[in-house]
Amino acid sequence: GVFHVTSPAARIMLKQKEGRIITITSVVGLMGNPGQANYAAAKAGLVGFTKALARELGSRNITVNAVAPGYIQTSMTESLTEEQRQRLLATLAIPRLGTPEDVAAGRVKTVPIGKVNMPVRSFIVDPDGSYPLIAGLPAKIRGIAFSGHGRVVRVEVSTDDGQTWRRATLGADYGPYSFRTYEFTWRPERPGTYVLAVRATDEKGNVQPDSGVWNPSGYLWNKIERQEVVVLAAK
């Protein structure tokens, strides 16, 4: 969900001291719509999430905004009766439905889906460095991985900044291109500061690299992610 996607992204932005997060909600989440209670609730929740995250990250030079698309003239809206159509238009500042051309004209340039495959990538979701671990006690290292080239077949975790790697346990496989969770149990032996790292491998043999390649918007950035954690002595 949106929380598990924005959490690792926000950590990267915090490290680089700037960032932009944009969520996609809907006008239905702002004003409601008969017959769409579940959809309206989900999108309204996303609006609240965006506002809360904006307040949380704004002081760190990270903006968080929501895009709320309105009603677009498609095959779905063609089935509206004239009465329904007029009621809908009465709620709009500009009394007409948007068109696919309107959407295309205002669309920001992103990686063209279908022309560029997203590279294999993984994130550390927990621990996130906000709390200490305890020496001698087991700690769960969890996260997600995905690839635009097919299924994720392996995730490896390092607790010594990439010097050695051990295989993590993978979660359910929901098919090619889907997120796949992983988990690794680590028992730090002594107090100190450690650097965790994670890398994924997909079914085509692509392994996440330890160097990133610049690209517009950063969507294809897949450098191995690291997370510094502090381990304290048990009392």
N, C-alpha and C positions, 0 to 999 in steps of 0.2 A: 504494500500500500504506500500512500504518499509519505507517511511518517518514516518508513524504513528506507525510502529512497532519499529523502531530504536529509536524514540524520548523517549518513556518511559524507554527503556532498557538503553539508554545512561545516563539518570538521575540517575538510580540505580548505574551505574558504576562510575559516578562522585562522588557519595556519598562514595563509597568504595575505591575511588582513584586508580582504575585499571579496565581493562576490555579488551575484545576482541570482535570485531564486524566483521563478515564475510558476504559479500553479494554474491549472485550467479548471475553472468551475463552470457555472452556467447561470443565465438570467433566471432560470427556474429555481435555483438555490436562493435567489434574492427575493422573489415575489411569489413563489409557489405556482402550482398549476394542477387543475383537477386531473385525477387519475395518475399522477406522478409523485405520490407522497414519498415513496422510497427513494426515488431519484432526487427529489427536492431536498430530502433530509441529508442525503450523502453530500450533495453539493453545498448545502448551507453549512454543514460541518466543515467542509474544506475552506469556506470563507472565514469561519472562526479560527481555524488552524492557521490560515495565512496571516490574519491580524495578530494573533498571539506570537507567531514566529517573527513577524516584522518588529514587534516591540522587543522581543528577546535578542535579536541580532542587529538591530538598527545601530546601536552604539558601537558596534564592531565593524562599521562600514560595509554592512551586507544589507542590501535591500530585498524585500520580499513582497511581491505583488501578485494579484490574481487577475486572470483574464476571464471575463464572464460573457461568452458568446450569446447573442440573442437568437431570435427566430430566423431561420434561413429558408428560402423558397426551395424546397426539395420535394421528392415524391411523397414524403411523409406529410408535409403540409398541404399537398394538393388534395388530400382527402377531406380537408376541413369544409364544413358547410359555409355558406356566405355569412350566416349569422355568427358562427364561431370565428370566422375570419375578421369580421368587423369588431367583435369584442376584443380580439387580440390586438388589432391595429390601434384600438382606443387606448391601449396601455403604453404605446410607444411614443417617444418624443418625435421621431420622424415616422409618420403613418404609412410605412411600407415595410415589407419583409426584406431582409437582406438577400443577396444572391451569392451563388458560389464565386462569381467574379469579384464581388466585394471582398469576400474572404481572401481570395488569391491576391488581390491588390494590396491588402494590408498584412500579408503574411511575412514574417521575418525570415531571412535566409538561414536555413539549417542544413544539416547533412542530408542529402537526398536519399530517402529511404528506398531501398531496392537497388541503388547504384553503389552504395558503400556499406559493407557489412561492419557492424559494431565489433571491435576486437574483444578478445577474451579479457575479462576483468573481474576483480573481486574487491570486496570491502570488508573492513573490520567494523562491526557494529558494536560489539561489547568484548572487552572493556574499552571505554572511550577516554581513559586518562583522567576522568573527573573524580575518581576515588582510588585509594590505595588498595593493593592486594596484600595478603598476609603470607609470609614465608612459611612453608610447610603445609599450607592448606591448598586444596584443589581450586583452581580457577577455570571457568569456562570461557574459551575464546570462541566467539560466534560471529557469523556474518553471512553475506550473500555473494554469489558469483553468477556470471552470465556470459554468453558469447553469441555474436551474430553469425557464427559459422557452424552452429549446432549445439549439441549437448555439452554441458560441463561434466567431465569424467573424473577430474582429480582436483583437489584443493590441498595445498601444503602450507603449513604454518612454521614460522621461525620465531624463536624467542631470543635470538642473539644477533639481531640486525642482519639476517640473511646469510650468516656463516654456515648454518646447518638447517635442514628442512625435515619436517616430519608430516606424515599424511594425516589429514583431518577426516572425520566421519561426515559423509554427505547426507543431506536430507532427501526427501522425496524428489524423484525425477518427473517433472511435469511436461517433458518433451523439449524439442529443440527451441532455443532462443528464450526459454523461460528462466526466471530467477531460480537458483538452487541454493538452499541453505547449507551451511557446514558448521561443525562443532569440533572443538579440540580441547581436551582436558590437560591443563598444565599445572604442575605443582612446583612453584619456584622454591629452590633450596635455601636461598639466603637473601637477606635484605639488600636493596640497591635499586638502581634505575635500569630498566630493561627496555629494549626496542623490539616490539613485535612487528612481524611482517607477514603478509599473506600473498600467495600467487595461485593462479588457477590454470588448468589445462583443459582444452576442449577436445571433442572427438576427432577433429582434424589434425590433432597434434600441436596446435598453437599453444605456446606457453607465454604467460604474462611476462613482459620484459622488465628489467630494472632501469630502463631509461625511457622517457616519454618523447613523443614526437608532436611538435606543435601543429595544430590544425584549427581552422576557424570554429569558434564557439566552444572548442574543447571537448566535443562529444567523443572523439576518438582517442582521447588521452587514456592510457591504460597502464601507466607506470605502477610497479608494485607499491602498494600502500603500506605505510608504517605508522605505528602508534607507540608513543613512549608511555610507559607505566612505571609507577613507583611501588616497590614491595617493602613493607615494613616488617619488623620483627614481631613475632607473636608475644603477647603479654602473658 
